[in-house]
Amino acid sequence: MDGLDDFTVSILNADKDSRVTQARHYKTLQAMYKKPKPNQDDVRQILDLEFQSRRAFIDSDVLKEEERAGKILEAYPCFKELHNVMDELRRILNKGNCTFLTELKKRWDDFCSTVQFHGVWKVLKPPMNLDKVKHNIALFRTLPMLFPSPAVPPKKLGHASEALIHVLQPTEDPAMYLQKRSLLGPVLLFDGSSCLVALETTPITTFAKEDLGQGLLYLMAYYYTLHLTYPKCVATHLSVIQTEVLKDNIHEQDTTGSYKKAMAEWKSFC
């Protein structure tokens, strides 16, 4: 390193040491997932330590959008588990706040409560006697209408809410549905008894129907963790969730007319 001053050399050496350490952490994580049941406390600690290099890899332009999810999950199978995806969302948005997820869920509950009244105000009135699961499905289907995007969903998709959630018919095969689906983003499938998170054509993980109300937060966590682009047909309302629930601001130059209009109506109602 002839010609470089001592300070610059020390910085370069420190950066090299950091990369070596991060690579060691990744190898440790890989070894953990060769075991049937990795210790999740250890996994969380390694994910904390390896965060910097992981985000550099995931957020880079090396991966094409259509292969991004598969490649990342292959490299990090830990993100097939919802608690790890939600924890990654915390690291990205508010790394040092150990109560972030609790606060996030509270903001989501408050947002959903306000949406119910906002929906009535917009003359979208689902039946009031729905059970909790059906109520959540109705809410998810209402959101793209409350915060509409100008882009029309693909014809095969039908309603824009199908970009978020699909309720399987009794004879419908989830694998066949995913094969025919024309969007790349994460989606929730519900068969009446349990919920499935899928990415592209691949089922990722399941969770109890009692937790369906958190389903949109799970989808947002996958969008952030895998650095995915919102589908255009639901970009407005996912952007509203990003700013109002996740409290992650959108740069002024990135805001769309539909987002500004939706937010103006939302703020005037709230």
matplotlib code that plots the C-alpha trace (Angstrom):
import matplotlib.pyplot as plt

x = [0.0, 2.8, 1.7, -1.1, -1.0, -1.2, -4.8, -6.0, -4.1, -5.7, -9.2, -8.6, -7.3, -10.2, -12.6, -10.8, -11.0, -14.7, -15.4, -13.5, -15.5, -18.8, -18.0, -17.2, -20.6, -22.3, -20.6, -21.7, -25.3, -25.1, -23.8, -26.7, -29.3, -27.8, -29.2, -32.8, -33.7, -31.2, -31.2, -33.1, -31.4, -28.1, -29.6, -30.8, -27.4, -25.6, -28.1, -27.4, -23.7, -23.9, -26.4, -24.1, -22.7, -26.1, -27.9, -25.1, -25.7, -29.5, -29.8, -27.3, -28.2, -26.5, -29.7, -32.4, -35.9, -37.4, -34.7, -34.1, -36.4, -35.3, -31.6, -31.9, -33.9, -31.4, -28.6, -30.6, -33.1, -33.7, -36.0, -38.5, -39.4, -41.7, -40.1, -36.7, -38.3, -40.1, -36.8, -35.1, -37.7, -36.8, -33.1, -33.7, -36.1, -35.2, -32.2, -31.7, -35.3, -36.1, -39.8, -40.1, -42.3, -44.6, -45.0, -45.4, -48.3, -50.0, -49.8, -51.2, -54.1, -54.8, -54.5, -57.0, -59.4, -59.3, -59.6, -62.9, -64.4, -62.6, -64.1, -67.6, -67.0, -66.0, -69.3, -67.5, -69.6, -68.8, -71.3, -70.9, -71.4, -68.3, -66.1, -62.5, -61.0, -63.6, -63.3, -59.6, -60.1, -62.7, -60.3, -57.5, -59.8, -61.0, -57.5, -56.7, -60.1, -59.5, -56.0, -56.3, -53.4, -53.8, -52.3, -54.8, -54.0, -53.2, -56.4, -55.7, -55.4, -58.8, -59.1, -56.1, -56.4, -55.4, -51.9, -52.1, -54.4, -56.2, -58.9, -58.6, -61.7, -62.3, -61.1, -58.4, -54.8, -52.5, -49.5, -51.6, -52.8, -49.2, -48.1, -50.7, -50.1, -48.6, -47.0, -43.6, -44.4, -45.3, -48.9, -51.1, -53.1, -56.0, -57.7, -60.2, -58.1, -54.6, -52.6, -49.7, -47.1, -45.8, -43.2, -43.6, -44.5, -43.0, -44.8, -42.6, -44.3, -47.6, -49.2, -52.4, -55.6, -55.9, -52.9, -54.3, -54.7, -50.9, -50.7, -50.1, -47.2, -45.7, -45.9, -44.3, -41.5, -40.8, -40.8, -38.2, -36.2, -35.9, -35.7, -38.7, -40.6, -44.3, -46.6, -48.0, -51.6, -51.2, -48.3, -50.3, -51.8, -48.6, -46.9, -49.5, -48.8, -45.0, -45.4, -48.3, -47.6, -43.9, -43.1, -40.6, -40.8, -40.9, -38.6, -40.6, -39.3, -40.5, -44.1, -46.8, -49.9, -52.1, -50.2, -50.5, -54.2, -54.7, -52.7, -54.6, -58.0, -56.6, -55.2, -58.4, -60.4, -58.0]
y = [0.0, 2.4, 6.0, 5.8, 7.5, 5.5, 6.6, 5.4, 2.1, 1.5, 2.2, -0.3, -2.9, -2.5, -2.8, -6.0, -7.4, -6.5, -8.4, -11.4, -11.3, -10.9, -13.9, -16.0, -15.1, -16.1, -19.5, -20.0, -19.2, -21.7, -24.4, -23.7, -24.3, -27.7, -28.8, -29.9, -27.2, -24.3, -22.4, -19.3, -17.1, -17.9, -17.3, -13.9, -13.0, -14.0, -12.1, -9.0, -9.4, -10.1, -7.4, -5.0, -7.4, -9.1, -5.9, -4.9, -8.2, -8.0, -4.3, -4.5, -4.5, -7.9, -9.8, -9.5, -8.8, -12.0, -14.2, -12.0, -13.8, -17.3, -16.5, -14.7, -17.5, -20.0, -18.0, -17.2, -20.0, -18.4, -15.9, -18.7, -18.2, -15.3, -14.3, -13.8, -11.8, -9.5, -9.1, -8.2, -5.5, -4.1, -4.1, -2.2, 0.4, 0.8, -1.3, -0.2, -0.2, -3.5, -2.6, -1.7, -4.8, -4.2, -0.6, -1.5, -3.9, -1.3, 1.2, -1.4, -2.1, 1.6, 2.0, -0.9, 0.6, 4.0, 2.3, 0.7, 4.2, 5.6, 2.8, 3.6, 7.2, 6.1, 4.1, 0.7, -1.2, -4.9, -6.7, -5.8, -9.4, -10.9, -13.2, -12.0, -13.9, -12.9, -9.3, -9.3, -10.7, -8.0, -5.3, -6.5, -6.5, -3.0, -1.4, -1.1, 0.6, 3.0, 3.9, 3.2, 2.9, 4.1, 0.9, -1.8, -5.3, -8.1, -9.6, -13.0, -11.5, -9.8, -7.5, -5.6, -7.2, -10.5, -9.1, -9.4, -12.3, -15.1, -17.2, -20.7, -22.5, -26.0, -27.7, -25.2, -26.4, -23.8, -24.9, -24.6, -21.1, -20.0, -21.3, -19.2, -16.1, -13.2, -11.1, -11.6, -10.2, -12.1, -13.2, -14.7, -17.8, -18.8, -22.2, -21.7, -23.3, -21.9, -19.2, -19.6, -17.1, -17.6, -15.9, -16.2, -19.9, -21.1, -21.7, -20.3, -20.8, -21.2, -19.5, -19.8, -18.2, -16.4, -14.4, -13.4, -9.8, -9.5, -10.9, -7.6, -6.8, -10.2, -9.2, -5.8, -7.5, -9.7, -6.6, -5.0, -8.1, -9.2, -5.6, -6.2, -3.6, -3.1, -4.3, -1.2, -2.2, -1.9, 0.5, 3.4, 1.6, -0.3, 3.1, 4.4, 1.5, 2.2, 5.8, 5.6, 2.2, 1.5, 5.2, 4.9, 8.2, 8.3, 10.9, 13.7, 12.9, 9.3, 10.2, 9.7, 11.7, 8.8, 8.6, 12.3, 12.2, 9.2, 10.8, 14.1, 12.2, 10.1, 13.1, 15.0, 12.1, 11.4]
z = [0.0, -1.0, -1.2, 1.3, 4.6, 7.9, 8.5, 5.1, 5.5, 8.9, 7.5, 4.6, 7.0, 9.3, 6.3, 5.3, 8.8, 8.9, 5.7, 7.0, 10.2, 8.4, 6.1, 9.2, 10.7, 7.5, 7.5, 11.1, 10.1, 7.2, 9.6, 12.0, 9.3, 8.5, 11.9, 12.2, 14.8, 15.0, 18.3, 17.4, 20.0, 18.4, 14.9, 16.0, 17.4, 14.2, 12.1, 14.1, 13.6, 9.9, 9.1, 7.3, 4.6, 4.2, 3.4, 1.0, -0.9, -0.8, -1.7, -4.5, -8.2, -8.7, -8.4, -11.0, -9.7, -11.0, -9.3, -6.2, -3.8, -4.7, -4.5, -1.2, 0.5, -0.8, 0.8, 3.9, 4.6, 8.0, 6.2, 5.6, 9.3, 10.1, 13.3, 11.5, 8.7, 11.2, 13.2, 9.9, 9.4, 12.8, 12.0, 8.7, 10.1, 13.8, 14.6, 18.2, 19.3, 21.0, 21.4, 17.7, 16.8, 19.7, 18.7, 15.0, 15.8, 17.9, 15.1, 12.7, 15.0, 15.2, 11.5, 10.9, 13.3, 11.6, 8.1, 9.2, 9.8, 6.8, 4.7, 5.9, 5.1, 1.5, 1.4, 1.6, 4.0, 4.7, 6.9, 10.6, 11.8, 10.2, 12.4, 12.9, 10.0, 7.5, 8.8, 8.1, 4.6, 4.0, 5.3, 3.0, 0.0, 0.9, 1.2, -2.6, -3.0, -0.2, -1.5, -5.2, -7.6, -11.2, -12.6, -13.5, -12.1, -14.6, -16.2, -14.7, -11.2, -11.3, -8.3, -7.1, -3.6, -5.1, -5.2, -1.4, -0.5, -2.3, -0.6, -2.0, -3.1, -1.6, -4.8, -5.7, -5.7, -4.2, -6.3, -9.5, -8.4, -7.8, -11.2, -12.9, -10.8, -12.8, -10.1, -8.4, -4.9, -1.7, -1.3, 1.4, 0.6, 2.9, 2.7, 5.5, 8.2, 7.9, 6.1, 3.7, 2.7, -0.9, -3.0, -6.7, -7.3, -4.0, -0.7, 2.1, 5.5, 7.1, 10.1, 12.1, 10.8, 14.1, 13.1, 9.7, 11.0, 11.0, 7.5, 5.8, 8.1, 7.2, 3.5, 4.2, 6.1, 3.0, 0.7, 3.0, 3.8, 0.2, -1.2, -3.6, -5.6, -4.8, -7.6, -9.4, -8.9, -5.1, -4.8, -3.5, -0.5, 0.4, 0.3, 2.7, 5.1, 4.7, 5.8, 8.3, 10.0, 9.4, 9.7, 6.9, 4.9, 1.1, -0.6, -2.1, -5.6, -5.3, -4.3, -6.9, -7.6, -6.4, -3.1, -2.5, -3.2, -0.9, 1.9, 1.6, 1.9, 4.8, 6.7, 6.3, 7.7, 10.6]

ax = plt.figure().add_subplot(projection="3d")
ax.plot(x, y, z, "-o")
ax.set_aspect("equal")
plt.show()
